[in-house]
């Protein structure tokens, strides 16, 4: 992972699982997820709190490390 140390540390400390969806082929699951969040296409990023502890945090299309750090903080707050 080529990310600032603070971001790497936050991801590891919070056991964040990073996933990327591939739309090179049709994918009803991806289409359904985009529709559920009223999004028309990709790229699109979400931070989804573990164990349904809150709503998904929609991320900006262009993300900087600070955006991700803030999203993780929101997702992991009680």
N, C-alpha and C positions, 0 to 999 in steps of 0.2 A: 504494500500500500504506500503510495507516494503522497503523504499528507503530513501536515504539521504535527509535531509531537503531542501537543495538547489535544488534538482531535483523535489521534491514535490512542492516547491514554483514555480518553472519555469513552471511545468505542469499546475498548477492552474492559474497562471498569464496569460498564453497564451491559456487557454481553450482547452488544448490538449485532444483529444478523443483517448483513447487507445483501440485497437481492436486486437483480436486474432482469426485467422482462424483455423478451426479444420479439419484435413484431415483423420480422422478415417473412414470416408465414402467418396465415390467419390464426387468431387465438381468441376463441370466445371468452375465456377467462379474463384476458387482458381487456377485451372490449367491454365486458360487463363491469370490470373495476373502473375503467375510465367513465363509463356511463353513470355508475353509482356516485362518482365524485364530480359529475357534470363537466367532464373534460373531453375535448374533441380529439386529442391525439397525444403523440409523444414528442419530445421527452416529457415525462411527468414523474414527480417524485413525492413520496409520502414517507413519513415516519409514523409507524403504527405501534402504539404502546403495547407492551407485553400483557398477556392474559386479559385483554379487553379492558385495561385500566383507564381508558379514556378514548376520546375520538382520535382519529388519525390526524396528523399535522401535515397540512399541505405545504410543500416546500416551493420556493421560487424556481422558475425554469433555469435561471443561471444562479448556481449556488456557490457560495464562498464557504470556507471552513467555519466562519462565524455563524452562518445560517444553520449549519448542521449541528454545531455545538448547542445553539439555542434550541433547536428542535429536540435534541436529546434531553436537554434540561427540562423542557416542557413535558416530554413523554415520560420522564422518570420521576417527576415531582408527585408528591402524595396529596 
